[in-house]
Amino acid sequence: MELKLCLASPELYPPCGGAELRFLRYLAGFKQRGVTSFGISGTPPAHKIIYDKSTDEWLRTPIGGILTPTQVDGVPVHRVRLPEKNGTKRSELFLQVLLKFCNDEDYRPDVIQILSYLSPGALPYLSRLRTTGIPIVYAYTLPKIFPRNPIKRIFKIRSLRKVYETAQCIVTSSSATRKILLDMKVKTRIISILNGVDLKRFTPAKDIEEKNRIKQSLGLSPKSKVILNIGAIDPRKGIDLLLEAWKRLAVQRHDIHLFLVGMRHDLNNPQLKKFRSKIENLLNCSDGADCVHFAGYVNNAEEYLRAADVFVFPSMREGMGNAVTEAMASGVPVILTPFVGLPQEFGKPGEHFIKVERDPDALSAAIGTLLDDSDFCRELIASGLKLVRDTMDIEMSLDKYVALYRDLVQKDSQDI
């Protein structure tokens, strides 16, 4: 039985988050399994927009206007111009368009997969979406921040719980994020499906010659050591901590380069002005500022991973960071710091990755250890690679998602 899936997110295309990027990669696999898809997207918030020719139409279209549909791997994505400021209005306008498509017999899907956080203020529209009778799956990908004030905390938990309970099922990417929802006493069905890694795309360099060729293509000497981070440049990702550690390493070593791959949210977001100044100050007082490379958003992350000697992930809050498992699949030893949502599915510290405290001295020492201890590196690489191949193959994740969609549709038809 062929199913029609609506992939819905205010920031689906161009993808501004890991969940959106991951599900766009799933589209071909869904199609192979008899699931046809179409996307409903908004336009990104102002601080996430990369201004180029593709944004011209966004800027000409009034808020609430429909943009020209685009194709992603043969899948149509319909987009609406949303306000550039985050808030309830973005969620409301997005859900209005989603409702319109779901009530159109030419588009009506069998399942709706929602990816992004939606404001509790848009709950009336989510409730109307529920009345369409189309099963809704919500992807809970990033733990939310709760106020310290007990009353405000209770209020936020209650409002979020109402949002989540409009879905027939919530999918978490790890046991850690599943526990967060259970602790919130969310009554909706909750299951965990690990983020799938494309093991055909993310593979180790074939040999040292390939690794050296990629380094040379980046303008580096084959003898240079590459420290890599993949993720947006914003406070949550801990880039300031990484640069603090880099300052210490640069004094001791002159053969290392730091590559930061991801959008610089600090460039367009006025609220990140202090963070941007901190980044610039750390670079200015570093002995190795010319060896720090901001690569921006790239479509060939696998190439950077094959060139990397160490992958560092100093985030403070995550679901299940795709970059970590993709680094493991690419044969790169991983260092991470403790973060809210740290999944046990990443394996054991000291066996599959190194975990260090959020301290620049500790972080720089750990990087130095991996650069110097080739035997330990090989052990981490081998165990990390095996873990990902055994448990996180994208094919397994695709099978589980499609099985879930079919199960929900079958239950829905039985209830009629």
N, C-alpha and C positions, 0 to 999 in steps of 0.2 A: 504494500500500500504506500503510495507516494504521499508525503506530507508537505504542507507549505508552512514555512517558518518566517515570522517577522522578527528581525533582529533590530532592537530599538534602543537607542541611546542618544541623549542630547549632544554627545560628542563622538558619534560613531565614525564619521568621515569628514575631514581627515582625522585619523585616530589620534587622540590626545592622551590616552591612557593605556596601561597594559592590558586591561580587559578588552577594550575595543580592538586593539591590535591583535590580540590572541584570537578573538572570534572571527575577525576578518580572515585570519589564516585557516580557520576551520571550514570556511565556506566550500572549498573544493571537496573536502572529505565528507561534508554533509551531502553534497550532491551525489557523490559516489554511493552513498547509503540510502538514496531515494528521498532526500529532503531538499526541496527547492526553497530558495530564500529570496527575500527582498529586505532592504534596510530602510529604517526611518531614522533620520539624523537631524540634529540642529547644527548651528554654527558654533564654533568654540568661543569661550570667554575671551575678552580682549587680550589678556596677558598670555594666552596660549596660541594666539594667531601668528603664523609665520607669513608676513606680508610679501606676496608675490602676485603674479598675474592671475592666479587662481582665486585670489581674494577680491578681485575687482567687482565680481557680481554680488558678493556678499554686501559690499559697501554701497552698491547701487540699490539693493533691494530693501524695502521698508521692513521694519520689525513685524513679524508675523507673515511676511510674504514667502511664497514658495519659490525656491530656486530651480534651475534646470536640473533634472535628474542626472546622476552620474552613474558610471558602471565600475564595479570593483570585481575583477575576475569574472566578468559576465553577469554579475548580480546587480540589479538596479538598486540604487540608493536614492531615496527621495529626501530632500532637505528643506528645512524651514529656517528663515533668518530669526535668530533669537537675540534677546537683549545681551549686550556684552558684559553686563554685570551679573554675577551669580545671585540667585535668589528665587523666590517662589514664582515670579513671573516667567522665568525661563522654563521651569517645570510645567507650568500651566499651558503655555503656548505649545510646548512640545507634545504634551498629552492630548491637546485639542486636535492636533494633526494626526497623531497616532489613532485616536478614536475615529476620525474621519475615514482613514484607510480601512480600519477594522470593520466599519459599518458599510463599506462599499463591497458589493458582491464580487466585483472583479478583482479585488485585492484580499478579501477576508482570509486571514491565515488560519491554520489549524492550531498553531501554538505561537505565543508571544514570548520572546526571550528579552527581558530588560537587563541592561548591563550597568547603567550608571545610577548613582545616588539621585533620588528624586525628593524634593522638599516636602515635608509633612504638610505644608500649606496647600499643596496640590492634591491632598487626599480626596476631595470630592470628585476629581477627574479620574483618579485611580479607581474609585468605587464605581464610577460609570463604566470604566473599562472592564471591570469585573462582571458587570451585568450583560456584557456582550456574549457571555458564555464561552469565550475562548480561554483555554488554560493559559495562565501566566506563570512564567518561571523567572525568578529574580536571582541574579548573580551577585552574591555578597562577596565583594572582592577586597575591600579595605576596611579594617576596623575603624569605627567612628570614635571621635574624641568626646568624652563626657565631662560636663562641668564638675568642678570640685564641690560646689555648693550642693548639699544634699537635695534640697527642694528642686533646684534647676535640673539636677541629674535625673531625678525621678520623672520630671516632666518630659525631658528629652527622650528617655527610654520609652515612656508610654507613647509619645508621638511617633517615634521610629517603629515601635512594635505595630502600631496601626498601619503604617506604610507596608511593612513586610507581610502582614497578615492579609493584604489584598491579593497576594500571590497564592497559587495552588502548591508551589514548591519553591524552596530556596536552595540554591546550590552554593556551597562554600568550597574553597579551593584547598582547605586543610582542616585537620582536626582542631587546630587552635581557633580558627575563625568560627567553626561550628560550635565550639564551647562558648564563645562569646554570645552567640544567639540563644543558646540554651540557658545561659545565665540571665539573659534578658527575659526569659520565659516566653519566648516567641512560640506560638502554638502551631504555626504552619509547618508542614512537612519539611524537614531539613536533611539533605544528603551532601556528601562530599565527593567531588570529582577533581582529581589532581589536574593542574594545568598541564596540558600536553606539550611535549617538546618534539619538534620536527627533527628526528634523528638523521634524516637525509640531508638537511640543511646545516644543522649544527653538529659538526664533526671535527675531531682534532686535525691539525695540520698533518699531511701525509708523512712528512719528514722535515728535518731541519732546513733543507733547501727551500721547501715551500714557505716555511715560517720566515726565513730570511728574505725571500722575494717579497713577501707582503710588507715586511718592515721597510725594505728599500722603497716600495711604492708609497709608503708614508713619509718618505724623506729621511729615514733613519739608517744608521749603520747596522749591519747584521749583529754586531756585538752589543748594541743597545738593548737594555732591558725595558720592557713595556709594562707599566702598571695601568690597569684599565678599570673604569667604572662606567656603567651604562644606566642612565636614568635622567630624569629631568633635573635641572639645576635649580633646586629650591630648598628651603630649610629642612623640610621633612626628610630629604634624602641624605643629609649629613655631609654634604660636599665641603662645608667649612671645616669639619673635623678632619676629613681626608687631606685638605690643604695644610692644616696644622701639622699633620704627620709628615706631609711632603716636605715642609720647611726643614724638618729635622733630618730627613733622608738626603735632601739636596746638599746639605753641608758635608755629609760623609761620602756621597757618591756622585760621580759626574757622568755616569753612563746610563742613567735611567730617565725615562720619559713617562709622563702621566697624561693619559688620554681620557677626557671626559666626554662621553657620547650621549647626547640628549639635548632637548630644548632648554634654552636659558630663560626660564620663567622670570628671572630677576630683571631681565632687560625691559620687559613691557609692563610689569606689575608695580605700580607706585607703592603698594604696601610692602614690597620687598626692597625698598630703597636702602635701608640699613643693612640688609643681608648682602646686597650687591656691593656696598661700600666695604663690608667686611671681607668679601671675596677679593676685591681689588687690593685692599691693604695687605692681605696675606700674600698675594702674588708680588706686590711691590717690594715687600721686605724679605722675599725669598731669594736665595742664591740661584735658584733654578727656574725662574719665571718663564724663561724662553723655552723651557722643556715641558711646560704645561700646555696642552693642546685642547681647546674647546672645539670638538668636531661638529657639534650641533646634531640635529636629527638626521639620521642616515638610513638608507635602505639595505645596507650591507653589513649589519652588525656582526655577522658570522666571520667576515674578513678581519675585523678588529680583534675578535676573540681568538682567531687562529694565530694572530701576531702577538697576543698577550702572554706575559710570563707570570703575572699574578692578577687576579680579579679581586677588587675590594668593594664591599657592599656595606657602607656605614649608615644605612637607613634607620630611622627611629620608629617607623610604623608602616607595616606592609600587610598584604594578604599573603600571597605566596609569590614572591618576586620572580618573574620569569627569567630575569637576567641571571640569577644565581644558578638555576638548573640548566640554562643554556650554556653558561660558562663551564659547568661540570661536563655537559655533553661534548663540549669543544676541547676537553682535555686541559683545562686551566685550573690551577689550584685556587681555592676560594677562601677569602678572609671576610668575616662579617662581624658586626657588633650586635649585642642583644637588642631586639626591637619588639614592640607590641605586635603580636600576631606571628611571632617566630614559629614556624611549623616543625613538628618533630619529623615530618616527612623529608626534611633536608638531610636527615641522617644524624650521626653522632659527632659532636665536636672532637677534634683530634684524630678522627678516622675519615670523615667525609669532607670536613672543612675545618678551618681554625676560627674559633670564637674568642674575641678579645673585648675587654671593657671599653667603654666610650672614653678613651684617654689617648691623646696624640702620641705620647711616648710609647704606650703599649702597642698602638697600631703601627707605628713606624718600626718598632722592634719585630713585630710579627711579619711585616713585609720583608724586612732584612733577612729574617730566618729563612723564608721561602726562597729568596734570591740566592742564598748561600748554601742551603742544604738540599742538594739535588735528590738525595735518596728519599727524604721526607716528602719532597714535592711529588716524586713518582708514586709514592704510596697514596697520597691524597688524590692524585689524578686518577689512579686505577680504581680506587673505591668509589669516588664520586661518579665516574663514568659508568661503572657497573650499576650503581643505585639508580641513575636516571634511565638507563636502558632497560632495567628490570621492572621499573614501576611507573615511569612517566612518558612512555612512548605516546606520541600524539594519536596513534591509531587506537589505543586503549581508551583514551579520553573521548574520542569521537564516538566509539561504540557505546559508551555509557550515556553520553548526551542523547544520542539518537534513541537508545532504548528508553530513556526517561520520557522523551517527547511522545513516543508511541504509546507508552504506558498511560500518560496523562490523557491523550486523545481517546484511547480505548475506554478509560474510566468515564470520560466525559460523555461518550456515546452511550454507555450503559446506563448513565443517570437520566438520559432523556426519556 
